[in-house]
Amino acid sequence: SLIKAAGDGDAGRLDVLVKSGDINVNSPADESPNRTAIMAAAQAGHLTCVKQLVEHSADVSATDADGMTALHYSCTLGHEDCVDALLGYDSDIAAKTSKGDTGFDLATKAGHSQVLGIINAAMIKEAKAGAVAKTCKYLDAGVDVDSRSAEDKTTALMQAAEAGKADCVQVLLERKASVGIADSAGAGALHYSARGGSEPIVKLLVAAGADVLSTDSTGMTPFLVSCKGGFKECSITLMEAGSDAGAKTNDGETAFTLATSGGHQDVIAALESKLIEAAKLGNVTQVTALVNGGVDANTVSVLDKGRSILILAAAAGSVA
């Protein structure tokens, strides 16, 4: 029978049966718990058979008498490749058995750490894609919102932030995602948002308490990252949020040198504008930081009749 061939991993026999057109691939077994062929294949860990059945319209959401789906069986028995494939086929990670267990619960109880890693990675992938509903399903199934990838220790928040998925970032923050976690290179979610260039996301993370002064392993702050990437609005927002305008990387690079190297004239103009603004306000700390960061101390303001920052500072009553 089809179910026996799937359970035995007999791909050849299964191919003959599904192509005959005489068999319903979703027909359950007569005996309890009334499993279907794809459940049998998933339970035994036969990935090729799982794929064959899906290609012939097998229902990955079908349940047996115990409320078990093919995904539940793979999670219970630790069949990593089948779990990965079934999640790719949009199996419902939040589906529960008649006992109230999700696939994540079953893998956790069985101690299948590799399966849990695959599920965590799938959640992070959905967040990066901005798939809010799917991301929430993983969280509802018990996946930790701060789960980290095995490769680079990134979180869903980091990936969504870099990809510019503001709606997903908002939901993750509402689900208490941490803004203080760093990846394997020391970069946090704010670094990722600066790299992606989304000002709305930068604002969301700053409002959530992300540290604008944090540095990665190379000494890059989110502000420096945004200047390097040429994202003027992000650079301005981060500066106004308290970033150190004179910050330097481990190699001595500054906001001005990074923007210059990248040919980002709008960022350079924004830095010069901030220098003029600071001079007019008599903000010695900001003026010093920007000048130390490489912004030309001889910058002049066109709107102020070509006056230099020295003259503007003097007019503001600052002699420092």
N, C-alpha and C positions, 0 to 999 in steps of 0.2 A: 504494500500500500504506500501511498504518498507519505503518510506520516512516519511509517517505518523507515522509508528510504531517507527522509530528512534526518531522523534521529540517528540513523546508522552512518550518516555522512556519505551516502552513496550518490554522489553528484551525477554520475552517468545515468543511473536508473531514474533519479529525480528529473533529469532533463527530458528523458523519454516520456515520463508521465505528464509533466506540465505542458509539453508540446502536443500531447495527444488531443487536447481539447475536450476530453471526456471527463475530466476531474475538476472539481471546485477546490482551488488551493486553500480556501478558508473553511472547508468543512471540518468540524471538530471530530475527534475520536468518539466512538460510542461509549467507551468506558470512562469512568470518572478518573481524573478531573476534566475530561473533555478537552484535551489540548489540540491545537491545530498544528499543521506541519511546521510553521515558522517557530512555534514555541518549542517543538521537539528539536529543531535544528539549533536554536539558541541555547536550549538547556544542555545540549551535548557539545556546544562550542564549535559547530561546523559553519564557519563563516561563508564558505563558498555556497553552501546550501541556503543560507540566509539570504545571500545576494540573489541567487537564482529565484527564490520564491518572491522576493520583493519585485524583481523584474517582471514577474507574472502576476502582479497585483495582490500579493499576500497582504493582509491587513495587520500592520504592526501594532495597532491599538486593540486588537481582539483580546478578550480575556477568557480564561477558563473558569471552571466552577469555583476556584479559590480566588478569583479576581486577579490572577497572575497574567501578565503580558510577557511577550518574548523578552523585553528589556528586563523585567523582574527576574526572569530565569537566568539571564546572562550575568546580572549583577550578583545574584545569590551565589552562583558557582564560580565567579571570578573570570569569566571569559572576556578579557579586555578588548580583543579585536571585534567581537560581536557587539559589545556595549558601544564602542566607538562608531561602528557602522549603523547600529539602530538609532543612535542619537542623530546621526547624519540623515537618517530617514524620517526625522521629526517624531520619533517616539516620545510620548509624553512623560517627561522626567518626574512630573508631579503626580502622575497616576498612582493610586494606592490600591493595595491588595485588600481582600475582605477583612484582613486583620489590621488594616490601616498603615501598612508600610509602603514607602516609596522605594524605588530602586536604590536610591542613595542610602536609605535606612538599612536595606538588606545587605548592601556591600559593606556598610559600616559594621554591622553586627557580625558579618563573616570575616572581617579584618582584611578585606581585599584592598590594600592601599593603592595598588596600581589602577584599579577600577575607579577609585575615588579621585585619583589624579586625572583620569580621563574626563570624568564628570566635571571636575573643577575647571579644566581647560576648556571644555565645551561652554561653560557659563561665561568665561572670560571672552571667548570668541563671539558669543552672542552680544555681549556688552560692546565690544569693539565695533560690531556691525550696527549698533544702535537699535537692536531688536529688544525693545523695552519689555514687551509681553513675555517673550521667551526667557529673557534674563530673570524676570520675576518668578517664572515657573521654577527655575533652578533654585532660587532663593526660598521659594515656598516649599520645595522638596527637602530642604534642610542644608543646602550648600551654604557655606560661610561666605558672606559678602566680601570678606577680605582674603579669600583664598588666593594663593599665589602660584604662578606658573612654575613648573619644574625647571624650565630653561633659564629664565632671567629674573625670576621672582617678581614679575609684574602682577598687578591686581586688575580687576575689572575696571575699577575707577581710573587707573592710569591709562589703560587702553582706550576707554571711552573718551577720556579727556584729550588724548592725542588725536583721536579720529574725529574730533569735533562734534561728538554726539551729546549735545547739551541736555536733551530730554533724559537720556540714559544716566548722565552724570547727576542730574537732579534727583532721579529716583534712587540711585545708589547712595547718595548723601542722605536721603530720607530714610533709607534702610540702614543708616549708621555706618556707612563705609568710612574707614579711617583715612584722613588726609595726611597723616603723619608717617605712614609706612614708606620705606624706601626700597627700590629694587636692588639687584645685585651690584649695580654701579653707583648706588647711593642717591639715585634720583627719585623724587617723589611725584605725586600726581600733579603738583603745580609745575614742575619741570616739564612733564609730558604735555600739559595744556599749553605752556609757552612754546613748546616745540611744534605743536599743532597749529598755533596761531589763532585760537578762538578766544576773543576778548570776553564774550559772555561766560565762557567756562572758567577763565581766569578769575573773573569776578565772583562766580559761584564758589570756587575753592578758597579764595581769600576770605569771603564772608563766612565760610565754614571753619576758618581758623588755620588754613595752610600757612606755613612759615615762609615768608618771602625772602628771608635771609639764609635759608637752607642751601647747602652746597652738595654737589655730587662728588665722586672720587677725583674729578679733575679740577674741582674748585668752581665749577659753573653754578651760578645761582639762576633761578627762573628768569630774572631780569636779563642776565647775560645771554641766556638761551634765546630769549625773544629778540634781542638785538642781533644776535648771530643769524637768526632766521629771517630777519627783515620785517618783523611784525610790529609796526609802529604803534598801533593802538594798544597791543598787549604790553609793549615796553612802557608806554606812558602810564597805563593803569598800574603796573607793578611798581613803577617809581613812586607814584602817588600813594601807593599802599605801604610805602616804607622801605622799599629796596635800597640797598647801598649803591648810589650812582657811581661810586668810585671803586666798586668791587673788582678784584682781579682774579683770574684763574691761576692755577698752579704754574702755568707757563707765562704769567704776567700779562695776559690778554685782558683788555678792558672793553666796556660796552662800545666805546668809540672805535677801538681798533678792530673789533669783531664786525661792527657794522661797515666799517671802511673796507675791510677785506672782502666782504660779501657784496660790495657795491650798493649798499642799501642807503641811497641818498635821503629817502624820506625819514629813516631812523636817525641819520646824522642831523638832519634839519630839526627833528624833534628834540634831540639832545641839546642842540644849540639854543633852541627856543626855551628849553627848561633852564639853561644857564642864564639867559637874559631875564627870564621871569624871576629866578632866584636873586639875581643882582638887584633888580628893581624892588624886591621885597626886603632886601638887606639880609637874606638868608645865607649867612657866611658858611654854615656847615654844608649846605647843598652846593654852593658855588665852589667851595674847596674840593668837594667830592667829584664834581663834574670836571673840573680842571685837572685834578689828579688822575682822572679817568681818561684824559687825553683830549677833551673838548678844548678847542682853541680859546685861550684867554683873551685873544684879540677880537673875538666875535663881536660884531656890531649889530644893532637893531635897526632895521630899515624903518620900522614903524616909529622909532624914536629919533628920527633925523640922523641916522647913522652913528648914534652914540655908542661908545664902547661899553663893555660891562663895568669897567673901572669908573666911568663917568656916571653910569646908572646907579652903581653902588654908592657913589659919593652923594648923588642926589637923594638916595634913600637914607642918608645919614650914617652909612656904615663905613668905618675907617679901617676895618680889619682886613 
